[in-house]
Amino acid sequence: MNGIFRKDYLLLCRGAAYLNRLMQTDPKYHMVLYGMGVLFAMQKQYDAAIEYFKKAVDAFPIFVEAHYNLAVAYKSIFDIANMIRVFKRVLALSQPGTEYYTQAQDMIQMMEKSMRENNGPGLDAFINAQDEFDRAFHLMEKGEWKNAIKGFERSIRWHATLPQPYGNMGICYAKIGERQAAIAAFERALEIDPNYEPAIFNKAAAEELEEGQCLSLNLKVTRYYETKRLPDGKPV
């Protein structure tokens, strides 16, 4: 461990110890919660960072810096719908011309431009598609296969050019013994992205089934995300 990285590591350890002590005495103070979020974000533990940033803005709703870094954390896990929602919240809370306002506005505009260039939906449609997908995903996790299929279909109506909804629909069809529908869904996912590995793997498993035979294997599922490279967004 060279000197520079050793110094950064020691600072991180000291910060963690200090914040952990503060969490014992002031667990609801927004600055302490925000500090914990920053600490986890520095360690690329974005799910934990998001939870602390959310707690910070719940405790202090006009905390612009926490909102901004919450949006950046959502970006890091490809949760585009929540990223856009929070950046819009930053715009509502900050003054035009300020650093947070400008960077949030730039991110939203770059996302809109990226979607236009890739023949994607508008931001509102993208958000609706992800929301429907997430609800369907939770139903799939609970084994509610038919309701999950309906949810993925609603997601596709908002945004039809991502492979993930079709791929997960294929899994649901395979789980209820509808072999042909499962294969058709996987094939549609592969038409959109021929290199979409979960659909390649899962289609091969479905092809081994007889029509009416329910799949017992746990197949590869994926969450909703935009496969294109996202514009940069830096914590400040």
VENSULRA-V380271 format. One record per residue. N is the residue number from 1. PSI is psi in whole degrees, 0 to 359 (NA if undefined). D_LAST is the distance of its C-alpha to the last C-alpha in whole Angstrom. Layout:
n=N psi=PSI d_last=D_LAST
n=N psi=PSI d_last=D_LAST
This chain:
n=1 psi=113 d_last=27
n=2 psi=172 d_last=26
n=3 psi=318 d_last=25
n=4 psi=310 d_last=21
n=5 psi=328 d_last=21
n=6 psi=320 d_last=23
n=7 psi=313 d_last=21
n=8 psi=319 d_last=18
n=9 psi=318 d_last=20
n=10 psi=319 d_last=21
n=11 psi=319 d_last=18
n=12 psi=316 d_last=17
n=13 psi=317 d_last=21
n=14 psi=319 d_last=21
n=15 psi=318 d_last=18
n=16 psi=316 d_last=19
n=17 psi=318 d_last=22
n=18 psi=314 d_last=21
n=19 psi=324 d_last=19
n=20 psi=325 d_last=22
n=21 psi=318 d_last=24
n=22 psi=326 d_last=22
n=23 psi=335 d_last=23
n=24 psi=328 d_last=27
n=25 psi=327 d_last=27
n=26 psi=63 d_last=24
n=27 psi=349 d_last=23
n=28 psi=2 d_last=23
n=29 psi=127 d_last=20
n=30 psi=326 d_last=17
n=31 psi=326 d_last=15
n=32 psi=315 d_last=17
n=33 psi=318 d_last=16
n=34 psi=317 d_last=13
n=35 psi=319 d_last=13
n=36 psi=321 d_last=15
n=37 psi=316 d_last=13
n=38 psi=317 d_last=10
n=39 psi=312 d_last=13
n=40 psi=324 d_last=15
n=41 psi=321 d_last=12
n=42 psi=331 d_last=12
n=43 psi=8 d_last=16
n=44 psi=25 d_last=15
n=45 psi=75 d_last=17
n=46 psi=326 d_last=16
n=47 psi=316 d_last=19
n=48 psi=320 d_last=18
n=49 psi=317 d_last=15
n=50 psi=316 d_last=15
n=51 psi=320 d_last=18
n=52 psi=321 d_last=16
n=53 psi=320 d_last=14
n=54 psi=318 d_last=17
n=55 psi=323 d_last=19
n=56 psi=316 d_last=16
n=57 psi=336 d_last=16
n=58 psi=320 d_last=20
n=59 psi=328 d_last=20
n=60 psi=85 d_last=18
n=61 psi=340 d_last=18
n=62 psi=21 d_last=16
n=63 psi=89 d_last=13
n=64 psi=315 d_last=11
n=65 psi=319 d_last=8
n=66 psi=319 d_last=10
n=67 psi=314 d_last=11
n=68 psi=312 d_last=8
n=69 psi=334 d_last=7
n=70 psi=316 d_last=11
n=71 psi=317 d_last=12
n=72 psi=322 d_last=10
n=73 psi=319 d_last=12
n=74 psi=319 d_last=15
n=75 psi=322 d_last=14
n=76 psi=336 d_last=15
n=77 psi=14 d_last=18
n=78 psi=29 d_last=19
n=79 psi=82 d_last=20
n=80 psi=321 d_last=19
n=81 psi=310 d_last=21
n=82 psi=328 d_last=19
n=83 psi=311 d_last=16
n=84 psi=317 d_last=17
n=85 psi=315 d_last=18
n=86 psi=322 d_last=15
n=87 psi=323 d_last=14
n=88 psi=326 d_last=17
n=89 psi=322 d_last=16
n=90 psi=317 d_last=13
n=91 psi=321 d_last=15
n=92 psi=332 d_last=18
n=93 psi=339 d_last=16
n=94 psi=165 d_last=14
n=95 psi=138 d_last=16
n=96 psi=138 d_last=17
n=97 psi=343 d_last=15
n=98 psi=163 d_last=12
n=99 psi=314 d_last=9
n=100 psi=316 d_last=8
n=101 psi=312 d_last=12
n=102 psi=315 d_last=12
n=103 psi=321 d_last=10
n=104 psi=316 d_last=11
n=105 psi=317 d_last=15
n=106 psi=318 d_last=14
n=107 psi=316 d_last=14
n=108 psi=316 d_last=17
n=109 psi=322 d_last=19
n=110 psi=323 d_last=18
n=111 psi=316 d_last=20
n=112 psi=317 d_last=23
n=113 psi=316 d_last=23
n=114 psi=319 d_last=23
n=115 psi=320 d_last=26
n=116 psi=316 d_last=28
n=117 psi=333 d_last=28
n=118 psi=20 d_last=29
n=119 psi=34 d_last=31
n=120 psi=178 d_last=29
n=121 psi=173 d_last=30
n=122 psi=171 d_last=27
n=123 psi=319 d_last=24
n=124 psi=318 d_last=26
n=125 psi=320 d_last=29
n=126 psi=316 d_last=26
n=127 psi=315 d_last=25
n=128 psi=320 d_last=29
n=129 psi=315 d_last=30
n=130 psi=321 d_last=27
n=131 psi=315 d_last=28
n=132 psi=319 d_last=32
n=133 psi=313 d_last=31
n=134 psi=319 d_last=29
n=135 psi=318 d_last=32
n=136 psi=322 d_last=34
n=137 psi=317 d_last=33
n=138 psi=323 d_last=33
n=139 psi=320 d_last=37
n=140 psi=319 d_last=37
n=141 psi=331 d_last=36
n=142 psi=1 d_last=39
n=143 psi=15 d_last=41
n=144 psi=73 d_last=42
n=145 psi=314 d_last=42
n=146 psi=318 d_last=44
n=147 psi=325 d_last=42
n=148 psi=318 d_last=39
n=149 psi=315 d_last=41
n=150 psi=321 d_last=41
n=151 psi=317 d_last=37
n=152 psi=325 d_last=36
n=153 psi=320 d_last=39
n=154 psi=321 d_last=37
n=155 psi=317 d_last=34
n=156 psi=326 d_last=35
n=157 psi=330 d_last=37
n=158 psi=324 d_last=33
n=159 psi=107 d_last=32
n=160 psi=6 d_last=35
n=161 psi=24 d_last=33
n=162 psi=145 d_last=32
n=163 psi=337 d_last=34
n=164 psi=314 d_last=32
n=165 psi=318 d_last=34
n=166 psi=318 d_last=37
n=167 psi=317 d_last=37
n=168 psi=328 d_last=37
n=169 psi=319 d_last=39
n=170 psi=319 d_last=42
n=171 psi=315 d_last=41
n=172 psi=316 d_last=42
n=173 psi=319 d_last=45
n=174 psi=326 d_last=46
n=175 psi=336 d_last=46
n=176 psi=13 d_last=48
n=177 psi=14 d_last=51
n=178 psi=81 d_last=50
n=179 psi=310 d_last=50
n=180 psi=319 d_last=51
n=181 psi=323 d_last=48
n=182 psi=312 d_last=45
n=183 psi=320 d_last=46
n=184 psi=320 d_last=46
n=185 psi=317 d_last=42
n=186 psi=321 d_last=41
n=187 psi=323 d_last=43
n=188 psi=319 d_last=41
n=189 psi=321 d_last=38
n=190 psi=336 d_last=39
n=191 psi=322 d_last=40
n=192 psi=316 d_last=37
n=193 psi=96 d_last=35
n=194 psi=341 d_last=38
n=195 psi=14 d_last=36
n=196 psi=97 d_last=35
n=197 psi=317 d_last=36
n=198 psi=320 d_last=36
n=199 psi=324 d_last=38
n=200 psi=310 d_last=41
n=201 psi=313 d_last=41
n=202 psi=326 d_last=42
n=203 psi=318 d_last=44
n=204 psi=321 d_last=46
n=205 psi=319 d_last=46
n=206 psi=325 d_last=47
n=207 psi=341 d_last=50
n=208 psi=348 d_last=52
n=209 psi=158 d_last=52
n=210 psi=151 d_last=55
n=211 psi=130 d_last=55
n=212 psi=345 d_last=55
n=213 psi=125 d_last=54
n=214 psi=136 d_last=50
n=215 psi=132 d_last=48
n=216 psi=345 d_last=47
n=217 psi=154 d_last=45
n=218 psi=112 d_last=41
n=219 psi=169 d_last=40
n=220 psi=119 d_last=36
n=221 psi=157 d_last=34
n=222 psi=151 d_last=31
n=223 psi=171 d_last=28
n=224 psi=130 d_last=27
n=225 psi=160 d_last=24
n=226 psi=123 d_last=24
n=227 psi=343 d_last=25
n=228 psi=156 d_last=24
n=229 psi=133 d_last=21
n=230 psi=154 d_last=18
n=231 psi=153 d_last=16
n=232 psi=143 d_last=13
n=233 psi=120 d_last=9
n=234 psi=136 d_last=6
n=235 psi=148 d_last=4
n=236 psi=NA d_last=0
